[in-house]
């Protein structure tokens, strides 16, 4: 039992170390969201409530920016939901690894599922598929425990200082860097590559659409493409 607990703790800290590099982009990401939310007219309570309840930076940015641009509320909500459709795919790919975890653990992991906790964890699970379920759970919580507090904390600081952060600091650099770091290691299979290419091409072709509607269309078409390519490869086998 002691050896098992020691191993579980060790795996947890491995997760913490694996997630730690993302703190370099989570901090400015959170600051930027806090600033944008206050500029959109959110008060401190509303900003932090959205941060804590949604805990999904890309969806939060997309929705708030649309509200700033004067888009209807239902379009902002629909866009946020579309951006977060990827969480459905994340959940599906994690089920073989975490499906046998305790119910309360799965509920907490679902709440804490963000791009970083998924991307870092799934890469580790694919490297070591024989890890026991509790070690996989421990690793997952290790990754997100290094990230979630920074997201909450720096969103609060951004909301607190608001526009006092000079625009020349260009905090928005954190957004593309985060997703490049997460997506690049995954582009090793044909379905992933096909989905990425379709998303880029459709996004550029439909960039003229109002209220970021191109984002929803590109996301749906990319998911369909990835699934169809995967089916085609399975059929060939």
N, C-alpha and C positions, 0 to 999 in steps of 0.2 A: 504493500500500500504506500509506504513512504517513498519507494523508488518510483512508483507510478505518479505520485504527486510532484516529486522532484522533476520528473520528465515533463509533466504538464506545465509546471511553472517555467521550465527552461524554454519550452515551445512558445509560451506566452511572450516571454521577453524577446524571442526571435522575431515574433510578429511586431512588437514595439519597435525594434531596430529596423525592420523592413519598411515600416510605415513612416519612420522618422524623417527621411529625406523630403517627404511631401510637405512637411511643416514649412519649408522654405517658400512654397507657393500657396499653401492654405492661409498663411498669415495675411499676405497682401490681398488674396482672394476675399477673405472675410472683411478686411478693412474696406475694400471697394464696395462690397455689397452694403455694408452699413452706411456708407456715404450715399450711394445711389438710392437706397430706400428712404433716407431722410430727405433727399432732394425730390423724391416722388411724393412727399407729403406724409409719409408714415411717421408716427410718433415713436418714442423709444419702446413702448410696450408692444406696439404693432410690429415693429422691426424685429424684436427679439422673439415674439410669438411665432412669426413666420420662420425665423431661423431655427427655432427649437422644434416646431411641428413639421416643417417640410424637410429640413436638413438635406437639401439638394441644391447646391450652388447654381448649377446651370439653369434649372427650372426656376429658381427664385429670380435670377437675373433676367431671364427671358420674360417672365410675367411682369416684374416691376418695370422693366424698360418699356414694355408695351403700354403700361398705365401712364408712364411719363409722356409717351408719344400720343396719348389721347385715345388709345384703342378701347373698344368696349370691354367691360369687365369679363364677359363670357369668352371673348377671344383670348384674353390674358390667361384665364383659367384653362381653356382648351389647349393653349400653347404649353403651359406648364405640365399638363397631363401628357401631352404628346412627347415632350422632352423626356419625361420620366417613364415612357413606355419601355425604355431599355432595361428598367429594373425588373420587368417581367422576364426578359431573356436572362438577366443575371440570376434570378431566382431559379429558373429552369436548369441552368448549367451548374448551380450549386447544390441542387437537390440530391444528386448521386453521392455527394460528399457529406452533406449536413442534414439530409432528410431524416436520419435516425437520432438526431439530437433531441434533447428534452424540449417539451412544448414551450416553456418559458424562455429557453435559450433561442429557439427559432423566432419567437415573437420579438425578442430584443434585437436579434441579428437583422430581422426585417426592418425594424425601425432605423438601425444604424447602417443599413446598406447604402453606401455611396460608391462613387466610381473607384476611389482608392481602396476601400476595404474589399471590394469585389476583385479588382484587378490584381492587387498584390496577393490576396488569398488564393485565387484560382490558379495563379501561376505556381504557387507553392504546392497546391494539391496535385497539379499535373506532374510536378517533379517527383513528388512522393505520394502516389495514390494509395499506398498501403498504410498511411498514417491512421491511427485509431480515431474514431469520431470525436472523442473528447479532446484529443490533441488538435484536431482541425478547428474545433470550436474555440479552443484556447488561443490558437494562432490568430483566428479572425478577430477575437476581442482584443488581442494584443495590437494588431494593426490599427483598429479604429480608436483604441484608447489613447493612441499617440496623436490622433487627428481631431476627433470631435471637440475636445476642450479648446483647441486653438480656433476652430471654426466659430464656436460660441463666443469665445473671449474677444477675438479680433473683430467679429461682427459688432459686438457691443462697443468696442473702442471706435470703430468707424462711424457708428451711429452717434456716438458721444461727441466726437470732434467734428463730424460732418465735413463741410466744405473747407475746413481749416487745412486739410491736406492739399498741398499745391498740386494742380493738374499735371505739372511737368514731371511729377514722380511716376506717372504712367503705370499705375498699379494694375491696369488691365492686362499687363504682360503675363500675369499669373494664369489667366484662363487658358490661352492656347498651350502654354508650356505644360500645364497639368494634364491636358488631354493627349498631347503628343507623348508624354512619358507613359501614360496608361495604355494608349492604343498601339503604339509602335511595336512593343514586344508581342502583341497578339496577331500581327499581320504575317502569320506564318503558314496559313492555309488558304486554299482557293476560295472557300465561302467567305472568310473574313476579308480577303482582298477584294472580292467582287462587291461585297456590301459597302466597303470603303470607297471604291471607285464610283459606284452608283450614287452614294450620298454626296460626294464632291461634285460630280457632274450635274446632278439634279439641282443641288444648291446654287451652283453658279448660273445654271440656265434659268432658274426661277427667282433669282435674287430681286427682280423687279416687283415681286408681289408685295402687297401691303401687309402690315401687322405680322411680319415674319411667317406668313403662311407657308412659304417655301420650306421652312424647317420641318413642319409636320409632314408635308408631302415627301420630302427627301428621306425622313426617318422611316416612314411606312414602306416606301419603295426599296430602301436599303435592306430592311428586315425581310421583305418578301424575296428579294434577290438572294440574300444569304441562305435562306431556308430552301429555296429552289435549287441552288447550286449544291447544297448539302444532299438533298434528295437525289439529284442527278448522279452525284458521286457514289451514293449508296447503291443506286440501281446498277451502276456499271460494275460494282463488285459482285 
